[in-house]
Amino acid sequence: MSASPSSSAQAARELLAARLGELRRDAELTGHELAARCGWSPAKSSRIERAKTPASDADIRAWCEACGAEDQIADLVAANRRADHMYVHWKKLHRHGMRRAQEEVLPLYESTRHFRVYCSNVMPGMLQTEAYATALLSTIATFQDTPDDSPEAAASRIERSQVLHEGGHRFALLMEETVLRYRIGDADTMAGQLGYLLAVMALPNVSLGVIPFSAERRVWPLEAFYLFDDHRASVELLTAAVNVSAPSEITTYAKAFSQLADMAVYGSGARTLITEAINSLR
């Protein structure tokens, strides 16, 4: 696996920082002179140029103006925003609640033809019942200390999940057996969620695999990730969502998915594990 799931974001920031450094040198300014023109401390300009501190849009505008490179502002601000999109802190994304975050990815879900999803901790979002999603999202809001709009966010998540029932989309979904056992919400919530998995398995465009406790591990349990066609991977960390688009990293996640899929059971084997999890709730 890659050294860090945020490596694409850091690489993008380093490229941006290098371009800012080129502009400073082209303008024949020292770091101290640039900082003085921007009204900053020399340490701030140094941290930005070494990609130690992410530059804000305002920082980029001030830098370009100090270098007489106003024509570069639009492109560099756009590059900066792309880098920010690669690594987004959950607290920032959820600062006004979670409903908006559910709605913002709807175009991506509608345009994706082939979904590959691996989850090691909770049910994949597109397979969650409304009760399960509400319980989970409420817990997340409490942990993050962000506004709790879990009922509205859960309803939006269910609406987003309608892609399961629309033509033109294929789903390969993997989860660890632990996901079937982790209690999100009360016993009735879990029973309803597990029962829904049995129903979803019957859809002709869905492949649902469960990696048993007893599977011989050829790939260790990983962070949850979603592959959208061959163009993007979204990785869920504790503090942030990482959006990967570098082809080499997409290939690595696809390789991991393929090897995890080889360890899973499907059909009757998966139904047996789900049924056992339902029976354990009694």
Secondary structure, DSSP 8 states (H G I E B T S, - for coil): --S-TTHHHHHHHHHHHHHHHHHHHHTT--HHHHHHHHT--HHHHHHHHTTSS---HHHHHHHHHHTT-GGGHHHHHHHHHHHHHHEEEHHHHTTT-SHHHHHHTHHHHHH-SEEEEEESSS--GGG--HHHHHHHHHHHHHHHT----HHHHHHHHHHHGGGGGSTT-EEEEEEEHHHHHS--S-HHHHHHHHHHHHHHTTSTTEEEEEE-TTS--SS-----EEEETTTEEEEE-SSEEEEE--HHHHHHHHHHHHHHHHH-B-THHHHHHHHHHHHTT-
